[in-house]
Amino acid sequence: MTRRVLAFILCLAILLGTCFTTAWAEDEPDFTALETAAPVDDSLPAKSAILMEQDSGRILFEKDADIQLPPASITKIMTLLLVMEAIDNHQITLNDLVTCSPHAASMGGSQIWFEPGEQMSVDDLIKATAISSANDASVALGELIAGSEEAFVEMMNARAQELGMENTVFKNATGLDAEGHVSTARDIALMSRELIKHDLIKEYSSVWMSELRDGKTQLVNTNKLVRFYDGCTGLKTGTTDGAGSCLAATATRKGMSLVAVTLGSATSNDRFASARGLLDYGFANYTRVELPPLEELQPVKVRGGVNTQVEVQSLPPASVIVRAADKDSVQQEVTLVEDVQAPVEKGQLLGKVVVHVAGSKIDEYDLVAAQTIEKMTFFNALKQLLGYLIQM
């Protein structure tokens, strides 16, 4: 009886193996170690790391954040950003079908075995790229947008410059090791912050498991924090021989969103421990504070205008990020010009508000003209006089 059962199980396993595949992804961590959080100091087990508050871009912690290192598949954050922007610009849609080229199929590494001539939707290729870090899917998306991987890489580098990623050079759309293909923790945080602004990406990056080919290909997220870290929204892992284990992790709790980047960890467990440590540190030590409205702002005098003064409008951020211990110590210091020469344009800068805690500046925002004030001319003076006479 036992032999028959074993034989049946063996036959079933063989049969299933012929019907289903699992996307080949990166190295698997020890799941029992995923609850470990590394200390947030110089001993953090990563060559480079940074913790950024997503909305403001404020840096909460950094360790050698500007060292150029191979970014591995974290590169695909830029690939996915350009895909999201192409969707927003109506250049492509999620339902568009993409035909696999021989070049895309040749990538190797993490893949979904996208065969030359096979077609998949943009939706499925985003799934494969964001969830399983599939190199073939990533290149196919790049070819769809730019015509070739080479042209797409030029777009990647141009967008990196626009985002202020001064120490990044992309050589491919996948993150496979290549001479001169480098980035930094700070630059990766910048592009992660930009990508996560697109709510659509979270429908992929926060998914633990999915499937392709009517369930014949199974996808499991390479970012295990999606399953094991409360509030995790993504974003992308990376592993190569040259880069080691890397991770850009995003998470939101109590209205505050953080981006943690770790590069060059020795093991997958180390990268997850580093990211968990950074996120835990941020959520434990910082909080979001709504800025109280300013007391009534005095108008600014206008010289040579049809009006003698202009109302002032403030453009504050919705909130600021401060240490939890300082949440009741936020102060705003107003600086306004004494007067301004006409003409005055609506939105013209008239001053600044510096937000500080215990004497340390944490943010600032503009004070601007609330309306346009024209310059006083003969015709404007005549117009005012006629209006006055009519009212009489």
C-alpha positions as CSV (number, residue, x, y, z in Angstrom):
1,M,0.0,0.0,0.0
2,T,2.8,2.4,1.0
3,R,4.6,1.7,-2.3
4,R,1.5,2.4,-4.3
5,V,1.0,5.7,-2.5
6,L,4.6,6.8,-3.1
7,A,4.4,5.8,-6.7
8,F,1.2,7.8,-7.1
9,I,2.8,10.9,-5.5
10,L,5.9,10.6,-7.7
11,C,3.8,10.3,-10.9
12,L,1.7,13.3,-9.8
13,A,4.8,15.4,-9.2
14,I,6.1,14.5,-12.6
15,L,2.8,15.3,-14.3
16,L,2.6,18.7,-12.5
17,G,6.1,19.5,-13.5
18,T,5.2,19.2,-17.1
19,C,2.3,21.6,-16.8
20,F,3.6,24.3,-14.5
21,T,6.7,26.4,-14.3
22,T,8.0,28.8,-11.7
23,A,9.7,32.0,-12.8
24,W,13.4,31.7,-12.1
25,A,14.2,34.4,-9.6
26,E,16.9,35.5,-7.2
27,D,18.4,33.6,-4.2
28,E,15.9,32.7,-1.4
29,P,16.5,34.0,2.1
30,D,16.0,32.0,5.3
31,F,12.4,32.8,6.1
32,T,13.0,32.3,9.8
33,A,15.5,35.2,9.7
34,L,13.2,37.7,8.1
35,E,12.0,39.1,11.5
36,T,15.5,40.2,12.3
37,A,16.3,44.0,12.2
38,A,19.9,45.1,12.0
39,P,21.1,47.9,14.2
40,V,21.0,51.3,12.4
41,D,24.6,52.4,12.8
42,D,27.9,51.9,11.0
43,S,27.6,48.1,11.7
44,L,24.6,47.9,9.3
45,P,25.4,44.9,7.1
46,A,25.5,46.7,3.8
47,K,28.2,48.6,2.0
48,S,25.9,51.6,1.5
49,A,22.5,52.5,2.8
50,I,20.0,55.4,3.1
51,L,16.6,56.1,4.7
52,M,14.5,58.7,3.1
53,E,11.0,60.1,4.0
54,Q,9.1,59.7,0.7
55,D,7.0,62.9,0.5
56,S,9.6,65.5,1.6
57,G,12.8,63.6,0.5
58,R,14.3,64.3,3.9
59,I,17.2,62.0,4.7
60,L,16.8,60.3,8.1
61,F,19.9,58.1,8.0
62,E,22.7,57.4,5.6
63,K,25.8,55.2,5.5
64,D,28.3,55.9,2.6
65,A,25.2,56.8,0.5
66,D,27.2,58.3,-2.4
67,I,29.6,55.4,-3.1
68,Q,29.1,54.1,-6.6
69,L,28.2,50.4,-6.6
70,P,26.6,48.0,-9.0
71,P,22.9,48.2,-8.4
72,A,21.9,44.7,-9.8
73,S,18.1,44.4,-10.5
74,I,17.3,47.6,-8.5
75,T,18.1,49.0,-12.0
76,K,14.5,47.9,-12.9
77,I,13.1,50.6,-10.8
78,M,14.1,53.0,-13.6
79,T,12.8,50.6,-16.2
80,L,9.4,50.4,-14.3
81,L,9.3,54.2,-13.8
82,L,9.6,54.8,-17.6
83,V,6.9,52.2,-18.2
84,M,4.6,53.9,-15.7
85,E,5.2,57.3,-17.4
86,A,4.6,55.8,-20.8
87,I,1.2,54.5,-19.5
88,D,0.4,57.9,-18.0
89,N,1.3,59.6,-21.4
90,H,-0.9,57.1,-23.3
91,Q,2.0,55.9,-25.2
92,I,1.2,52.3,-24.2
93,T,-1.6,50.5,-22.3
94,L,-1.8,47.6,-20.0
95,N,-3.6,45.6,-22.6
96,D,-1.0,46.1,-25.4
97,L,0.5,42.8,-26.6
98,V,4.3,42.6,-26.7
99,T,6.1,40.1,-29.0
100,C,9.3,38.7,-27.5
101,S,12.4,39.4,-29.5
102,P,15.4,37.0,-29.7
103,H,17.4,39.7,-27.8
104,A,14.9,39.8,-24.9
105,A,14.8,36.1,-24.7
106,S,18.5,35.8,-24.4
107,M,18.9,37.7,-21.1
108,G,19.2,34.7,-18.8
109,G,19.3,35.2,-15.0
110,S,16.0,35.8,-13.4
111,Q,13.4,35.1,-16.1
112,I,10.0,33.9,-17.2
113,W,11.3,32.0,-20.2
114,F,9.7,34.5,-22.6
115,E,10.2,32.7,-26.0
116,P,11.0,34.5,-29.2
117,G,7.7,35.2,-31.0
118,E,5.6,34.6,-27.9
119,Q,3.2,37.4,-26.9
120,M,2.3,38.8,-23.5
121,S,0.4,41.8,-22.4
122,V,2.1,44.8,-20.8
123,D,0.2,44.0,-17.7
124,D,1.8,40.5,-17.5
125,L,5.3,41.8,-18.3
126,I,5.1,44.4,-15.5
127,K,4.0,41.6,-13.1
128,A,7.0,39.5,-14.2
129,T,9.4,42.5,-13.8
130,A,8.1,43.9,-10.5
131,I,7.3,40.6,-8.8
132,S,9.9,38.1,-10.1
133,S,12.5,40.5,-11.4
134,A,12.4,38.9,-14.9
135,N,15.2,40.2,-17.1
136,D,13.5,39.0,-20.3
137,A,10.3,40.8,-19.4
138,S,12.2,44.0,-18.5
139,V,14.0,44.2,-21.8
140,A,10.8,43.4,-23.8
141,L,9.1,46.4,-22.1
142,G,12.1,48.6,-22.9
143,E,12.0,47.5,-26.5
144,L,8.3,48.3,-26.7
145,I,8.8,51.9,-25.5
146,A,12.0,52.8,-27.3
147,G,12.4,50.3,-30.1
148,S,15.6,48.7,-28.7
149,E,17.3,48.2,-25.4
150,E,20.1,50.5,-26.4
151,A,17.6,53.4,-27.1
152,F,15.8,52.6,-23.9
153,V,19.0,52.8,-21.8
154,E,19.5,56.3,-23.3
155,M,16.1,57.2,-22.0
156,M,17.0,55.7,-18.6
157,N,20.1,57.8,-18.3
158,A,18.3,61.0,-19.4
159,R,15.6,60.5,-16.8
160,A,18.2,59.8,-14.1
161,Q,19.8,63.2,-14.9
162,E,16.4,64.9,-14.6
163,L,15.9,63.3,-11.2
164,G,19.3,64.6,-10.0
165,M,20.9,61.1,-10.0
166,E,24.4,62.5,-10.4
167,N,26.3,59.3,-9.7
168,T,24.3,56.9,-11.8
169,V,25.2,55.4,-15.2
170,F,22.9,52.7,-16.7
171,K,24.3,50.2,-19.3
172,N,21.2,48.0,-19.6
173,A,17.6,47.7,-18.6
174,T,18.1,44.7,-16.3
175,G,20.9,45.3,-13.8
176,L,23.0,42.4,-15.0
177,D,26.6,43.1,-14.2
178,A,28.3,45.4,-16.8
179,E,31.4,47.5,-16.8
180,G,30.4,51.0,-15.7
181,H,26.8,50.2,-14.7
182,V,26.7,51.9,-11.3
183,S,24.5,53.8,-9.0
184,T,24.4,54.9,-5.3
185,A,22.0,54.5,-2.4
186,R,21.1,58.2,-2.6
187,D,20.3,58.0,-6.3
188,I,18.3,54.8,-6.0
189,A,16.2,56.5,-3.2
190,L,15.5,59.4,-5.6
191,M,14.2,57.1,-8.3
192,S,12.4,54.9,-5.9
193,R,10.6,57.9,-4.5
194,E,9.6,58.9,-8.0
195,L,8.3,55.4,-8.9
196,I,6.3,54.9,-5.8
197,K,4.4,58.1,-6.5
198,H,2.6,56.1,-9.2
199,D,-0.2,54.2,-7.4
200,L,-0.4,51.7,-10.2
201,I,3.1,50.2,-9.4
202,K,1.9,49.3,-5.9
203,E,-0.7,46.9,-7.6
204,Y,2.4,44.9,-8.6
205,S,5.2,45.7,-6.1
206,S,3.0,44.9,-3.1
207,V,1.8,41.5,-4.4
208,W,3.2,38.4,-2.8
209,M,2.2,35.8,-5.4
210,S,0.7,35.9,-8.9
211,E,0.7,33.9,-12.1
212,L,1.1,34.1,-15.9
213,R,0.1,32.0,-18.8
214,D,-3.3,31.1,-17.3
215,G,-1.6,29.8,-14.1
216,K,1.1,27.8,-15.8
217,T,3.8,30.2,-14.6
218,Q,3.9,31.0,-10.9
219,L,5.4,34.3,-9.6
220,V,6.6,34.8,-6.1
221,N,7.9,38.2,-5.0
222,T,11.6,38.4,-4.6
223,N,11.0,41.1,-1.9
224,K,10.0,39.0,1.1
225,L,9.2,42.1,3.1
226,V,6.0,42.3,1.1
227,R,4.8,39.3,3.1
228,F,6.8,39.8,6.4
229,Y,6.8,43.5,7.0
230,D,3.7,45.4,8.1
231,G,2.9,48.3,5.7
232,C,5.4,47.3,3.0
233,T,4.5,48.6,-0.5
234,G,7.5,47.4,-2.5
235,L,9.8,47.9,-4.1
236,K,12.7,46.0,-5.7
237,T,15.4,43.5,-4.9
238,G,18.7,42.9,-6.7
239,T,21.4,40.2,-6.6
240,T,24.4,39.6,-8.8
241,D,27.9,38.4,-8.2
242,G,29.2,41.9,-8.6
243,A,26.6,43.7,-6.6
244,G,25.9,41.3,-3.8
245,S,22.4,41.5,-2.3
246,C,20.6,44.8,-2.7
247,L,17.2,46.1,-1.8
248,A,15.0,49.2,-2.2
249,A,12.2,48.8,0.2
250,T,9.2,51.1,0.7
251,A,6.6,51.1,3.5
252,T,3.8,53.2,4.9
253,R,2.5,53.4,8.4
254,K,0.3,56.0,10.1
255,G,0.4,58.3,7.1
256,M,4.2,58.4,6.8
257,S,6.0,56.7,3.9
258,L,9.7,55.7,3.9
259,V,12.2,54.5,1.4
260,A,15.1,52.3,2.6
261,V,17.9,51.4,0.2
262,T,20.7,48.9,1.0
263,L,23.5,48.0,-1.4
264,G,26.2,45.4,-1.3
265,S,25.1,43.1,1.5
266,A,26.9,39.8,1.8
267,T,23.7,37.7,1.9
268,S,20.0,38.0,1.2
269,N,19.2,37.8,4.9
270,D,21.6,40.7,5.5
271,R,19.8,43.0,3.0
272,F,16.4,42.2,4.5
273,A,17.7,42.7,8.1
274,S,19.2,46.0,7.0
275,A,16.1,47.3,5.3
276,R,13.9,46.2,8.2
277,G,16.2,47.9,10.7
278,L,16.1,51.1,8.7
279,L,12.3,51.1,8.4
280,D,11.9,50.2,12.0
281,Y,14.2,53.1,13.0
282,G,12.3,55.6,10.9
283,F,8.8,54.6,12.1
284,A,10.0,54.5,15.7
285,N,11.9,57.8,15.8
286,Y,10.0,60.1,13.4
287,T,6.5,61.2,12.9
288,R,4.5,63.4,10.6
289,V,3.3,66.8,12.0
290,E,0.7,68.9,10.4
291,L,1.8,72.5,10.3
292,P,-0.5,74.9,12.1
293,P,-1.8,77.8,10.0
294,L,0.1,81.0,10.2
295,E,-1.4,83.9,12.1
296,E,-2.8,86.5,9.8
297,L,-0.1,87.7,7.4
298,Q,0.2,91.5,7.0
299,P,0.0,92.7,3.4
300,V,3.2,94.0,1.7
301,K,3.4,97.6,0.6
302,V,3.5,98.2,-3.2
303,R,5.5,101.1,-4.7
304,G,4.2,102.7,-7.9
305,G,1.2,100.4,-8.2
306,V,-2.5,100.8,-8.8
307,N,-2.9,99.4,-5.3
308,T,-0.8,100.4,-2.4
309,Q,-0.4,96.9,-1.0
310,V,-0.6,93.3,-2.0
311,E,-2.1,90.4,0.0
312,V,0.3,87.5,1.0
313,Q,-0.4,83.9,0.4
314,S,1.5,81.0,2.0
315,L,2.3,77.7,0.2
316,P,3.1,75.4,3.1
317,P,3.8,71.7,2.7
318,A,1.0,69.5,4.0
319,S,3.2,68.4,6.9
320,V,6.7,68.0,8.1
321,I,8.7,65.0,9.4
322,V,10.3,65.5,12.8
323,R,11.6,63.3,15.6
324,A,8.8,61.9,17.6
325,A,10.2,63.6,20.7
326,D,10.1,67.0,19.0
327,K,6.5,66.8,17.6
328,D,5.4,69.6,20.0
329,S,8.4,71.9,19.4
330,V,7.8,72.8,15.7
331,Q,8.2,76.6,15.1
332,Q,7.7,78.7,12.0
333,E,9.8,81.8,11.3
334,V,8.3,84.3,8.8
335,T,10.5,86.6,6.7
336,L,8.8,89.1,4.4
337,V,10.1,91.9,2.2
338,E,9.1,95.4,3.5
339,D,7.8,96.6,0.1
340,V,7.8,95.7,-3.6
341,Q,8.0,97.7,-6.8
342,A,5.0,97.4,-9.2
343,P,4.1,95.6,-11.3
344,V,3.6,92.6,-9.1
345,E,2.7,89.2,-10.6
346,K,0.4,86.8,-8.8
347,G,2.6,84.1,-7.3
348,Q,5.6,86.4,-7.1
349,L,7.9,85.5,-4.3
350,L,7.6,87.9,-1.3
351,G,9.2,85.9,1.5
352,K,9.9,82.6,3.1
353,V,8.8,80.6,6.1
354,V,11.5,78.6,7.8
355,V,10.3,75.6,9.8
356,H,12.7,74.6,12.6
357,V,12.9,72.5,15.7
358,A,15.3,73.5,18.5
359,G,17.0,76.0,16.2
360,S,17.6,73.4,13.4
361,K,16.0,74.0,10.1
362,I,13.9,71.1,8.8
363,D,12.0,72.7,6.0
364,E,11.0,75.9,4.4
365,Y,8.2,77.2,2.1
366,D,7.3,80.3,0.1
367,L,5.2,83.4,0.7
368,V,3.8,84.8,-2.5
369,A,1.7,87.6,-3.9
370,A,-2.0,86.6,-3.8
371,Q,-2.9,88.8,-6.8
372,T,-1.5,90.8,-9.6
373,I,-0.9,94.5,-9.0
374,E,-0.4,96.6,-12.2
375,K,2.0,99.5,-12.4
376,M,0.5,102.9,-12.0
377,T,0.5,104.7,-15.4
378,F,-1.3,107.7,-16.8
379,F,-4.1,105.6,-18.2
380,N,-4.4,103.5,-15.0
381,A,-4.6,106.7,-13.0
382,L,-7.3,108.1,-15.4
383,K,-9.2,104.8,-15.1
384,Q,-9.1,105.1,-11.3
385,L,-10.3,108.7,-11.4
386,L,-13.2,107.9,-13.7
387,G,-14.2,105.0,-11.5
388,Y,-14.1,107.3,-8.5
389,L,-16.2,109.9,-10.2
390,I,-18.8,107.3,-11.3
391,Q,-19.2,106.1,-7.7
392,M,-19.8,109.7,-6.6
